[in-house]
Amino acid sequence: MAQKGRRGFKPPANYEPGRKPRGRKFHGGARPYDADPARRDRSEGAAKDRREGDAKRSDAAPRSGASGASTAPARAPRRQPAAAGATPLPKLDAKITTATDAAGVKFTDLGLGGNIVRVLGELGADQPFPIQVATIPDTIAGRDILGRARTGSGKTIAFGAALVERMLKLKAEGAFGAKPGGKSPRAQRGVRVQRTVTRNPRALILAPTRELALQIDRTVQPIARSVGFYTAQMVGGIPIDPQIHALERGVDIVIGTPGRVQDLVTRRKLDLRDVLVTVLDEADHMCDLGFLEPVQRVLRETQRDGQRLLFSATLDSGVSALVSEFLRDPAVHEAEPAASGRVRHRVYTVARDHKEQTLVQLAKTPGRVLLFCRTRAYAEQITEVLADAGLRVTSLHGDLSQSRRERNLAQFATGKASVLVATDVAARGIHVDDVDLVIQADPPNDFKTYLHRAGRTGRAGRDGRVVTVIPKPREQSMREILEHAGIEAEQFGEFVPKAAGGAKRSR
């Protein structure tokens, strides 16, 4: 609006010169409680109490003498809330199932129906693994599960097939209630169609990474579709609108990551109040990535008396908060890997000037090679080095779009690329059975990371190798990691690549 005094200024119709503003901001005018003595007294009394309280606190505060020393005792520091993962997990008696116990057992003996067993056969699972023999009967019976098994031991089929069978049982018992909505009426011109009620999901599967969530969906989806259930992927890094449309059409099983699931719940697009069964895959990794609080908030949205299944290769104090809050008298199972091949571990101490040459020499090993780096920038750098050396190489890390990550992973799985350079995001999401060599260009920070990286090889009865390249100052810490992981390296020593004209000396 033009300023007063300028040419063409026209005051508004409600303009009153000298009128004081009204409302909550007072500029010298009478306050609303001036006409109410009782209200004024209450306000003045509250202000007086605040002043007296401030005076008492200032008198109680420590005073400094001439020398600057405090004459009053120091106030005790404020107690901070305990970290969620700091409480150690109480010792739980786990039932160990070995390959001998699983010998001769069929999926039908575990309580799975004919359609599910048929789909499992199409997926290549003819005989159950120990973790499946241990957990499927208890899952179908409705017990909470705390399962521990090495990577590649069949955890996905263990909870996926049992989850679908459990949902069939709950549906037969009437736990799902009446089918909402029914058949949609035919649209007519000029007539508004009444929107039907959305079918809320009855089961939820959470995974720490997008890759792992997509891998789980590829296994669970055909099993669920064989009995009339529908799944939906709710992961980040891709547009959210198609996921919202899928929820509006109605789904039975939601498979996603904690961040995107919580986002959809906050938007009121995903209703978890009808979820009866919840699965947490790689629960310890979700806690390590900082997803503990999002997972807790998501689980609190589900039914309080629902069934919870926790599966991971390592179960330690990181999941103690989840176990104590959400699991009721869980059945604890631990299984040995079924038909696992022999994995040989080696550690090479390499000089900085020879590291790239060493990685090129190791990556030229015949077969599929998976190379781990700590950072995304270093993964791209090593990818360029290997490509310049004439290798068919691709990469997988967080800077790539979801479609690019899926395409690169497909190239590695189909053999179009013989080397995959990845960050730790791939350690829990890659499911390729015939990886011949795992190279750790950057040493892991703990034994859990080492186990999950090494678990990419030696799967489905095949032999494998794990080679870790470290600088000399990391020798002692690497020995401690191997000791905690229970692994004895067949070779631990200096390595000089052939391009540098050297040889290796073991110690």
ZAFIMAR-573982 format. One record per atom (N, C-alpha, C): residue in one letter; x, y, z. Coordinates in steps of 0.1 Angstrom, whole numbers, plus 5000, padded with zeros to 4 digits. Layout:
% ZAFIMAR-573982
AXYZ/...
This chain:
% ZAFIMAR-573982
M500949885000/M500050005000/M500950125000/A500550234993/A501350354992/A501450415006/Q502550485008/Q502750545021/Q502050675022/K501650715034/K500950835037/K501850955033/G501351055026/G502051165022/G502451155007/R502351035002/R502651024988/R501451054980/R501751084967/R500651124959/R499751004956/G498451024957/G497450924954/G497150834966/F497550874978/F497250794990/F495750814994/K495150694996/K493750695000/K493550605012/P493250665024/P493150575036/P491950475034/P492150365041/P491050265041/P489750315048/A488650245045/A487350295050/A487250285065/N488050195072/N487950185086/N489050255093/Y489750345086/Y490850425092/Y490350525102/E490850525115/E490450615125/E491750675131/P491950805128/P493150865134/P493150865149/G494250825156/G494350825170/G493850705177/R493250605169/R492750485176/R493950395179/K493850345192/K494950255197/K494550115192/P495650035190/P495349895185/P494749815196/R494049715192/R493449615201/R494049475199/G493649385208/G494249255207/G495249225218/R496149135215/R497049085225/R498249175226/K498549255216/K499649355217/K499149485222/F499649535234/F499249655240/F500349755239/H499949875234/H500949985233/H500550105241/G500550085254/G500250195263/G498750205266/G497850125260/G496450135263/G496050055275/A494850055278/A494349985290/A494349835287/R494749755296/R494749615294/R493449555297/P493149435292/P491749375293/P491349355308/Y492349325317/Y491949295330/Y491949415339/D492149535333/D492049655342/D490649665347/A489649625339/A488249635344/A487849525353/D488749425355/D488449315364/D489449305375/P489149365387/P490049365398/P490549235402/A489649135402/A490048995407/A491148935397/R490948955384/R491948905375/R493248975376/R493249115379/R494449185380/R495249135393/D494449105404/D495149065416/D495848925414/R495148845407/R495748705404/R497048725396/S496948805386/S498148825377/S499348885385/E499048985394/E500049055402/E500648955412/G499748865418/G500248765427/G501148665421/A500848625409/A501748525402/A503048595399/A503048715395/A504348785392/A505148795404/K504548825416/K505248835428/K505848705432/D505148595431/D505648465434/D506848435425/R506848465413/R507948445404/R509248515408/R509048645412/R510148725417/R510748675429/E509848625439/E510448565451/E511148435448/G510648355439/G511348235436/G512748255430/D512848365421/D514048395415/D515048445425/A514548525435/A515448575446/A516048455454/K515148355457/K515648245465/K516648165458/R516448145445/R517448065437/R518748145436/S518748275435/S519948355434/S520748345447/D519948345459/D520648335471/D521248195473/A520648095468/A521147955469/A522347925460/A522548015450/A523547995440/A524948005446/P525947935442/P527347945448/P527948085445/R528548145455/R529148275453/R530648255453/S531348335445/S532748335444/S533448435453/G534448385460/G535248485469/G536248555461/A537148625468/A538148705461/A539048615453/S539348495458/S540248405450/S539548335439/G538248355438/G537548285427/G537048145431/A537348095443/A536947965447/A535547965451/S534847855448/S533447845452/S533247815467/T532447885474/T532247865488/T531047765491/A530247745481/A529147655482/A529447525475/P528847415479/P529047285472/P528547295458/A529247225449/A528847225435/A527547145433/R526647195425/R525447125422/R525647005414/A524946895418/A525146765411/A524646785397/P525346725387/P524946735373/P523646665371/R522846725361/R521546665358/R521746525352/R520846445357/R520946305352/R520346285338/Q521146235330/Q520746215316/Q520046085315/P518946075306/P518345945304/P519245845298/A519045725302/A519945615298/A519745595283/A520745555276/A520645525262/A519845405260/A519045405249/A518145285247/A518845155245/G520045165239/G520745035236/G521845005246/A521945085258/A522945065267/A522744955277/T521444925279/T521144815288/T521544685282/P522344605289/P522744475283/P521544385282/L521544305271/L520544205269/L520644085279/P519644055286/P519743945296/P520043815289/K520743725296/K521043595290/K519743515287/L519543475275/L518343395271/L518843265267/D518143165272/D518543025268/D517942995254/A518842985244/A518542965230/A518542815227/K517542775220/K517542635215/K518242625202/I519342555202/I520242545190/I519742425181/T519542455168/T519142355158/T520242345148/T520642225146/T521742195137/T521242135124/A522142115115/A521742055102/A521341905104/T521841845114/T521441705117/T519941705122/D519541795129/D518141805134/D517241835122/A517741905112/A516841935101/A516841825090/A517641725091/A517741625081/A516441545080/G515941525068/G514741445067/G513441525069/V513441645074/V512241725077/V511841795064/K510441795062/K509941855050/K509041975055/F508842065045/F508042185048/F506642155053/T506042045047/T504742005052/T504741965066/D505841905071/D505941865085/D505941985094/L506342095089/L506342215098/L505042295099/G504042245091/G502742315092/G502442405081/L503242405070/L502942495059/L501942425049/G501042505043/G500042455034/G500642415020/G499842355012/G500242294999/G500642414990/N499842514989/N500242624980/N501542694983/I501842714996/I503042775000/I504242674997/V504042545000/V505142454997/V505442444982/R504442454974/R504642454960/R505442574955/V505142694960/V505842814957/V507242814962/L507542754973/L508842744979/L509642654969/G509042544964/G509742464955/G510142534942/E509242624937/E509542704926/E510642804928/L510842844941/L511942934945/L513242864947/G513242734946/G514442654948/G514642604962/A513642614971/A513742574985/A513042434986/D513742334984/D513042194985/D513142144999/Q514242165006/Q514342115020/Q514542235029/P513942235041/P514142345050/P515442345057/F515942465059/F517242485067/F516942485082/P518042475090/P517842465104/P517042575110/I517242705106/I516542815112/I515042805108/Q514742755097/Q513342735093/Q512642625101/V513442515103/V512842405111/V512642455125/A513442545130/A513342585144/A512242685146/T512042775137/T511142895140/T509742885134/I509642815123/I508342805116/I507142755125/P507342645132/P506242595140/P505842695151/D506842755158/D506442845168/D505842975163/T506243015151/T505543135145/T504143105141/I503842985135/I502442955132/I501642945145/A502242895156/A501542885168/A501243015175/G501843125170/G501543255176/G502543305186/R503643245188/R504643285198/R505543395192/D506043485201/D507043575197/D508343505195/I509143545185/I510343475181/I511543575182/L512643515188/L513943585187/L514943485181/G515243505168/G515943415160/G517343465157/R518343385158/R519743415154/R520243315145/A520743355134/A521343265124/A522243345115/R523243285110/R524243345101/R523543395088/T524143495082/T523643545069/T523743435059/G522643425051/G522543315041/G522043185046/S521443185058/S520943055064/S519443035061/G518743135054/G517343115051/G516443185060/K516843295066/K515943365075/K514743425068/T514843465055/T513743535048/T512643435046/I512943315042/I511843215040/I511343165054/A512243175064/A511743125077/A510643215082/F510743345081/F509643435086/F508643465076/G509043455063/G508043495052/G507043385051/A507443255049/A506443155048/A505643135060/A506243145072/A505543125084/A504543245087/L504943365083/L504043475084/L502743455076/V502843415063/V501743395055/V500843285060/E501443175065/E500643065071/E499943115084/R500543195092/R499943245104/R498843345100/M498943425090/M497843505086/M496643425081/L496843315074/L495743235070/L495043175082/K495843135092/K495143085105/K494343195112/L494943315113/L494143425119/L492943455112/K493043455098/K491843485090/K490743375092/A491143255093/A490143145095/A489543155109/E490243205119/E489743225132/E488843345134/G488743425123/G487943545124/G488643675130/A489943665131/A490743785136/A490743905127/F490443885114/F490543995104/F489144065104/G488144005109/G486844075109/G486144065095/A485144145094/A484444155081/A485244225070/K485144175058/K485944235047/K485344375044/P486244485046/P485744615044/P485444645029/G484444735027/G484244785014/G483444705005/G483844585001/G483144504992/G483344544978/K482444504969/K482644534955/K482344684952/S483144754945/S482944894943/S481844914933/P480945014936/P479745034926/P480245084913/R479445064903/R479845114889/R479645264888/A480645334883/A480545474882/A479545514871/Q478745614875/Q477745674866/Q477945824864/R477545864852/R477746014849/R476846094858/G477446194865/G476646284873/G476346234887/V476846114890/V476546054903/V477846034910/R477946084922/R479146074930/R479245934936/V480345864934/V480545724939/V481045734953/Q480445664962/Q480845664976/Q482145584977/R483145644984/R484445574985/R484345464995/T484945344991/T484845235000/T485945245011/V485845165021/V486845175032/V488045095028/T489245155031/T490545095027/T490844975036/R491344865030/R491744755037/R493144775043/N493144785056/N494444815063/N495344685064/P496644705064/P497544585065/P497344515078/R497644385077/R497544295089/R498944245093/A499944275085/A501344235088/A502344335084/L503444345091/L504444445088/L505844385089/I506644405079/I508044355078/I508944485077/L509844505086/L510744615086/L512144565083/A512944635075/A514244605071/A515144735072/P516444725075/P517244845076/P517544925063/T517544855052/T517944915039/T516944885029/R516944975018/R516044955007/R516344825000/E517644794998/E517944664991/E517444544998/L517544545011/L517044425018/L515544415018/A514944535019/A513444535018/A512944485004/L513644524994/L513244474980/L513544324979/Q514644274984/Q514944134984/Q513844054991/I513444105003/I512444035011/I511144025003/D510744134996/D509544144988/D509544044977/R510744024971/R510843924960/R510543784964/T510843754977/T510643624982/T509243614988/V508743714995/V507443705002/V506243714992/Q506443804982/Q505343834974/Q504743704967/P505543624960/P504943504954/P504243414964/I504843404976/I504243314987/I502943374991/A502843504993/A501543564997/A500543564986/R500943584973/R499943584962/R499343444960/S500043344964/S499543204962/S498343174970/V498143254981/V496943224990/V496043354990/G496243444981/G495343564980/G495743684988/F496943694993/F497343815001/F498243904991/Y498244034994/Y498944124986/Y499944194994/T501144224988/T502244294995/T502444424989/A503144514996/A503444644991/A504844694996/Q505644754988/Q506944804992/Q506844944996/M507344975008/M507345115014/M508745155018/V509545195008/V510945225010/V511245365005/G512245435011/G512645565007/G513445564994/G513745684989/G514545694977/G513745694964/I512445664965/I511645654953/I510345744956/P509645784946/P508445864948/P507445794957/I506845874966/I505945824976/I504445814970/D504145884960/D502745874955/D502345734951/P503145654943/P502645514940/P502445434952/Q503245454963/Q503045384975/Q501745424982/I501345544981/I500145594987/I498945534979/H499045524966/H497945464958/H497845314961/A498945244963/A498845104967/A498145084980/L498445174990/L497745165003/L496245195001/E495845284993/E494445324991/E493745204984/R494445124976/R493745004970/R493644894980/G494544894990/G494444795001/G495544694999/V496244665010/V497344565010/V497144485023/D497744375023/D497744285035/D499044285042/I500244295035/I501544285041/I502344405036/V502844485045/V503644605042/V505144565045/I505944585035/I507444555036/I508144685033/G508844735043/G509444865041/G510644895051/T511145015050/T512145065059/T511545155070/P512145165082/P511445245092/P511145385089/G512045455082/G511845595078/G510645625070/R510545545059/R509345565050/R508045525057/V508145415064/V506845375071/V506445475081/Q507345535088/Q506945635098/Q506445755091/D507045795079/D506545905072/D505145885067/L504845765062/L503445745058/L502445745070/V502945695081/V502045695093/V501745845097/T502845925097/T502646065100/T501746135091/R501746105078/R500846165068/R499446105069/R499246005078/R497945945079/R497545865066/K498545815059/K498245735048/K498345585051/L499045555062/L499245415066/L498745395080/D497745305081/D497145275094/D497645145099/L498345145110/L498945015115/L498144965127/R497045015130/R496244965142/R495744825140/D495644775128/D495144635126/D496344535124/V497544585125/V498744495123/V498744395134/L498744265131/L498744155141/L500144095142/V500944095131/V502244025132/V503244125126/T504344145133/T505444235129/T506744165129/V507444185118/V508744115117/V509844225116/L510944205124/L512144295123/L513244215118/D513744235106/D514844165100/D516044255102/E517144185106/E518444255109/E518144365119/A517544325131/A517244425141/A518444495147/D519544425148/D520744495154/D521244595144/H521144575131/H521644675122/H520844795122/M519444785123/M518644895124/M519044985136/C519344915148/C519744995159/C521145065157/D522044995150/D523345055147/D523145175138/L522145175129/L521945285119/L521145405126/G520745385138/G520045495145/G518545485143/F518045365139/F516545355137/F515845305149/L516445305161/L515845245173/L514545315176/E514645455177/E513445525181/E512345525170/P512645535157/P511645515147/P510945375147/V511745275150/V511145145151/V510245135163/Q510645185174/Q509845185186/Q508445265183/R508545375177/R507345445174/R506445375164/V507045305154/V506245225145/V505545105152/L506345035161/L505744925168/L504644965178/R504745085183/R503645125192/R502445165185/E502445175172/E501245195164/E500545065161/T501144955162/T500544825160/T499744785172/Q499044675171/Q498344615182/Q499244575194/R498844615206/R499644595217/R499944445220/D498944365218/D499144225220/D499444145207/G500044215197/G500344145185/G501644065186/Q501843985176/Q503043895176/Q504243965169/R505343945176/R506644015171/R507643905168/L508343925157/L509443835153/L510743915150/L511743885157/L513043945155/L514043845150/F514643875138/F515643795132/F516843875129/S518043815131/S519343875128/S520443775129/A521543815122/A522743735124/A523443755137/T523243865143/T523843895156/T522743965165/L522543915177/L521643965186/L522343995199/D522544125202/D523344165214/D522544285221/S523244365228/S522644465236/S521944575228/G522244575215/G521644675207/G520144665205/V519544545207/V518144525206/V517544495219/S518244525230/S517644495244/S516444575246/A516344705242/A515244785244/A513944725236/L514144675224/L513044625217/L512544495223/V513544415228/V513144285234/V512344305247/S512844395255/S512144415268/S510844485267/E510644565257/E509344635255/E508344565247/F508644495237/F507644445228/F507544295227/L508544215232/L508444075231/L507944015245/R507043925244/R506443855256/R506843705255/D507643665265/D508143525266/D508543475252/P509543535246/P509843485232/P510543345232/A510343285221/A511043155218/A512343195212/V513443165219/V514743205214/V515343085206/H515743105194/H516342995185/H517643045179/E518542955179/E519842975172/E520142855163/A520542885151/A520642775141/A522042785135/E522542675132/E523842665124/E523542675110/P524442735102/P524142745087/P524042615081/A523042605072/A522842475065/A523642475052/A524342365049/A525042345037/A525942465033/S526642515043/S527542625041/S528942565037/G529442635027/G530742595022/G531942635031/R533142595028/R534342635035/R534742775031/V534942865040/V535343005037/V536743025043/R537643055035/R539043085039/R539243235041/H539843275052/H540043415055/H541543445055/R541843555049/R543243605048/R543243755051/V544343795057/V544543945060/V545943985054/Y545944085045/Y547144135039/Y547444275044/T548644285049/T549144415053/T549844475041/V549344595036/V549744655023/V550144795026/A551244835019/A551744975020/A550745065012/R550645195016/R549645275009/R549945294994/D551145294990/D551545314976/D551145194968/H550945074974/H550644954967/H549244904968/K548344984975/K547044944977/K546244924965/E546245024956/E545445014944/E545844894935/Q547144874934/Q547644764926/Q547244634932/T547244624946/T546844504952/T545344474950/L544444584950/L543044564948/L542844514933/V543544574924/V543444534910/V543844384908/Q544944344914/Q545344204913/Q544344114919/L543744144931/L542844054937/L541444054929/A541044164924/A539844174917/A539844094904/K541044064899/K541143984886/K540943834889/T540643794901/T540443654904/T539143604896/P539243494890/P538143434883/P536843424892/G535743454886/G534443444893/G533943574897/R532943574906/R532343694910/R533043754923/V533343874922/V534143944933/V533344054938/L533244064951/L532544174958/L533544244967/L533644374964/L534644454971/L533944564979/F534344564992/F533644665002/F534644775005/C534044905004/C534645025008/C533845095019/R534545175027/R533845245038/R532945365033/T533445445024/T532845565019/T532345555005/R531445635001/R530845634988/R531945694978/A532645794982/A533645854974/A534745754970/Y535145684980/Y536245584978/Y535745474969/A534445434971/A533945334962/A533945374947/E533545494945/E533645544931/E535045554926/Q535945594935/Q537345594930/Q537945464927/I537645354935/I538045224932/I537345164919/T536145204917/T535445164905/T536145214893/E536545334893/E537245394881/E538645324880/V539345294890/V540645224889/V540445094883/L539445014888/L539244884882/L538744884868/A537944984865/A537444994851/A538645034841/D539545114846/D540745144838/D541645024836/A541544934845/A542344804844/A541744704835/G540544734829/G539944644820/G538944554826/L538544574838/L537544484845/L536144524843/R535244434842/R533744464841/R533244484855/V533144614859/V532944654873/V531744744873/T530944734884/T529844834887/T529844864902/S529044964906/S529145004920/S527745004926/L527745014939/L526445014947/L526745094959/H526145214960/H526245294972/H525145394973/G525145474983/G523945564986/G523845684977/D524845724970/D524745834961/D523945804948/L523745674945/L523045634933/L521545634936/S520745654925/S519345654926/S518845504928/Q517645484932/Q517145354935/Q517145274922/S516745324911/S516745254898/S518145214894/R519045304896/R520445274892/R521045164901/R520745164914/R521245064923/R520644924919/E519344924916/E518744794912/E519344744899/R519644834889/R520244794877/R521644744878/N522444814887/N523844764889/N523844634896/L522944614906/L522844484913/L522444374903/A521544404894/A521144304885/A522244264875/Q523044364871/Q524244334863/Q525244244870/F525344264883/F526244174890/F525644034892/A524344024895/A523743894897/A523643814884/T523543884873/T523443804860/T524743774854/G525843834859/G527143804854/G527643914843/K526844014841/K527344114831/K528444194837/A528544204850/A529644264857/A530244164867/S531544144866/S532144044874/S532644094888/V532644234889/V533144294902/V532044394906/L531744394919/L530744494924/L531444564936/V531644694935/V532244774945/V531144834953/A531044814966/A529844854974/A530344904987/T529444984993/T529645025007/T528844925016/D528944955029/D528244855038/D526744855037/V526144945029/V524744935027/V524344805020/A525344745012/A525144625005/A525344505013/A525944515025/A526344395033/A525044325038/R523944395039/R522744325044/R521644315033/G521944355021/G520944355011/G521244274999/I522444224997/I522844144985/I522543994987/H521843934978/H521543794979/H521943734966/V523243704965/V523843634953/V524643514959/D524143404955/D524743274961/D526143244957/D526543284945/D527843234939/D528843344939/V529043414950/V530143514952/V531343434956/D532443444948/D533643364950/D534643434960/L534643564959/L535643634967/L535143764972/V535343784985/V534943914992/V536243984996/I536444104991/I537544184994/I537144305002/Q537844325013/Q537544435022/Q538644545020/A538444645011/A539444745009/A539644825021/D538644845029/D538744915042/D538344815053/P539144805063/P538844705073/P537644745081/P536844655086/P535644685093/P535944745107/N535044815113/N535244875126/N534944775137/D534144665135/D533844575145/D533544435139/F533444335148/F533344205143/F532044175136/K530944245140/K529644225134/K529744265119/T530344375116/T530444415102/T531344315094/Y532344265101/Y533144165094/Y532344035091/L531543995100/L530643875098/L529643895086/H529044015086/H528044035076/H528744055062/R529844115062/R530544125049/R531043985044/A531543905053/A532043775050/A530943685046/G529743715051/G528543625049/G528043635034/R528643715026/R528243725012/R528843615004/T529743545009/T530443425002/T530243305010/G530443185004/G530343065011/G528843025013/R527943065004/R526543045006/R526142924997/A525042865001/A524442754993/A525442644990/G526342615000/G527242504999/G528442524991/R528642654986/R529842684978/R530942734987/D532242704983/D533342754990/D533542904986/G534342974995/G534543114993/G535843165000/R536243284996/R537343345003/R537043485007/V537643525018/V537543665023/V538943715025/V539243825018/V540643895019/V540444035024/T541144065035/T541044195041/T542344265039/V542344385033/V543544465031/V543644575041/I544644585049/I544844675060/I546144745059/P546344855065/P547644915067/P548344855080/K549544875081/K550344815092/K549844855106/P549444985108/P548945025121/P547644955126/R546944895117/R545744825120/R545844685123/E547044625124/E547244485126/E546644435139/Q546944515150/Q546444465163/Q544944475164/S544344575159/S542844585160/S542244485151/M542844445140/M542344345131/M542344205138/R543444185145/R543544055153/R542444045163/E542144155170/E541044155180/E539744135173/I539444185162/I538244165155/I538044015151/L539043955146/L539043815142/L538843735155/E539443765166/E539243695178/E537743695183/H537143815183/H535843835187/H534843755177/A535143755165/A534343685155/A534543535155/G535543485162/G535743345163/G536343295150/I537143365143/I537643335130/I539243325131/E539743225125/E541243205125/E541643225110/A542443335108/A542943355094/A543943255090/E543843205078/E544943105074/E546143175070/Q546043305067/Q547243385064/Q547143525069/F548143575076/F548143715081/F549543765080/G549743855070/G551043905068/G551144005057/E552344045054/E552644155044/E552344095030/F551944185021/F551644155007/F552144264998/V552944224988/V553444314978/V552844264965/P552144354957/P551544304944/P552544274934/K552244194924/K553144154914/K553544274905/A552744374904/A553044494896/A554244574903/A554344554916/A555444614923/A556744534924/G556644414918/G557744314918/G558044254931/G557044244940/G557344184953/G556644054955/A556744004967/A556143884971/A555543904985/K554843794990/K554243805003/K554943725013/R554943775025/R555543715036/R554543695047/S554343575051/S553243545061/S553943545075/R553043575085/R553543565099/R552543505107/
